[in-house]
Amino acid sequence: MDLSNLKYADGSRKNRKRIGRGGAHGKTACRGHKGQRSRSGAKRRLWFEGGQMPIMRRLPKRGFKNFNRIEYQVVNVSDLARIQGVEEITPEILRQNGLIAKRGMPVKVLGKGELEQKVNIAADAFSKSAIAKIEAAGGRTTTL
């Protein structure tokens, strides 16, 4: 036996259903008679419910969704204390130390925890308590 005359095992390959070619699946080609789904080019949107009032319009909407809301990745002052041997902390250094996950998303520093060492940190936003704690430790904050 060599590679030039290999064959599939009997029964391992099944012929596909050839529709619209006469026989059992001829004429209407398994689409039934008339109706939207029998026509060529018939498409229904995923959320379409056959003319019934769609669920997104049936459900009540409450409150207000601010589409201009900026979502921040949050880092606490106590997390900054865990980074050793670095004086200048940037979002890239936070990412390398596993404190933030996404590169393009803005970073906000919050004031939970304590900070002993002097650090200069650059972030997109700071809480007032975070600024107070960083400056009390002798550090500097830079808003990107």
C-alpha positions in Angstrom: 0.0 0.0 0.0 1.2 3.5 -0.9 -0.2 7.0 -0.6 -1.2 7.3 -4.2 -4.1 4.9 -3.9 -5.6 5.5 -0.5 -9.4 5.3 -0.2 -11.9 6.3 2.5 -13.4 3.5 4.6 -16.8 2.2 3.4 -19.6 4.2 5.0 -17.4 6.9 6.4 -18.4 9.5 3.7 -22.0 10.4 3.2 -23.2 12.1 0.0 -24.8 15.5 0.4 -28.5 16.1 -0.2 -28.8 17.5 -3.7 -32.0 19.6 -3.6 -33.9 20.9 -6.6 -32.6 18.2 -8.9 -35.6 15.9 -9.3 -36.5 12.9 -7.2 -37.3 13.2 -3.5 -36.2 16.8 -3.1 -37.1 18.3 -6.5 -39.6 20.9 -7.5 -39.9 23.1 -4.4 -36.4 22.1 -3.2 -37.5 21.4 0.4 -38.9 25.0 0.8 -42.6 24.2 0.8 -45.1 26.2 -1.3 -45.4 30.0 -1.4 -44.6 32.2 1.6 -41.6 34.3 2.5 -39.1 31.6 3.1 -39.8 29.9 -0.3 -38.7 32.9 -2.3 -35.1 33.6 -3.4 -33.4 36.4 -1.5 -35.7 36.0 1.5 -34.0 37.2 4.6 -35.3 38.0 8.1 -33.5 40.1 10.6 -32.4 38.1 13.7 -34.8 40.0 15.9 -37.8 39.9 13.5 -40.9 38.3 15.0 -43.1 37.9 12.0 -44.9 41.3 12.4 -45.6 40.7 16.1 -44.5 43.7 18.2 -40.8 43.0 18.8 -39.7 42.3 22.4 -37.4 45.3 22.4 -40.5 47.5 21.9 -42.7 45.5 24.2 -40.4 45.8 27.2 -40.6 49.0 29.3 -37.5 51.2 29.4 -36.6 52.9 32.6 -34.0 55.4 33.6 -31.4 57.2 31.5 -28.4 55.7 29.7 -25.6 58.2 29.2 -23.9 57.3 25.9 -21.1 59.8 26.6 -20.1 58.1 29.8 -16.4 57.4 30.2 -15.7 54.0 31.7 -12.4 53.9 33.6 -10.1 51.1 34.7 -9.7 51.6 38.4 -6.4 51.4 40.3 -6.3 52.1 44.1 -3.4 53.8 46.0 -2.8 50.5 47.8 -2.2 48.8 44.4 0.5 51.4 43.6 2.3 50.5 46.9 2.8 47.0 45.5 4.9 48.2 42.6 8.5 48.2 43.8 11.6 49.8 42.3 9.8 52.1 39.9 9.6 55.9 40.5 7.6 56.9 37.4 4.4 54.9 37.0 2.5 55.0 33.7 -0.5 53.0 32.4 2.0 50.8 30.5 3.8 49.9 33.8 0.4 49.3 35.5 -0.4 46.9 32.6 2.9 45.0 33.0 2.2 44.5 36.7 -1.3 43.2 36.0 -3.2 46.1 37.6 -5.1 47.0 34.5 -6.2 44.8 31.6 -6.9 46.9 28.5 -4.4 49.2 26.8 -6.8 51.7 25.2 -9.2 52.2 28.1 -8.5 55.3 30.4 -7.1 54.7 34.0 -8.4 56.4 37.2 -6.5 56.3 40.5 -8.7 56.1 43.6 -7.6 56.8 47.2 -8.3 53.5 48.9 -5.3 52.3 51.0 -2.1 53.8 52.1 1.1 54.8 50.3 4.6 55.1 52.0 7.0 55.4 49.1 7.4 58.4 46.8 5.9 57.8 43.3 5.2 60.0 40.3 2.2 58.6 38.5 0.6 59.5 35.2 -3.1 58.5 34.7 -6.2 59.8 32.9 -8.0 60.8 36.2 -7.5 61.0 39.9 -9.8 61.2 42.9 -9.2 64.0 45.4 -8.2 61.6 48.1 -5.8 59.8 45.8 -4.0 63.1 44.9 -3.8 64.0 48.6 -2.3 60.6 49.6 0.2 60.6 46.7 1.4 64.2 47.4 1.5 63.4 51.2 4.0 60.6 50.4 6.1 63.1 48.4 5.0 62.0 44.9 3.5 63.9 41.9 0.4 63.3 39.8 0.2 64.0 36.1 -3.1 63.9 34.2 -2.7 62.5 30.7 
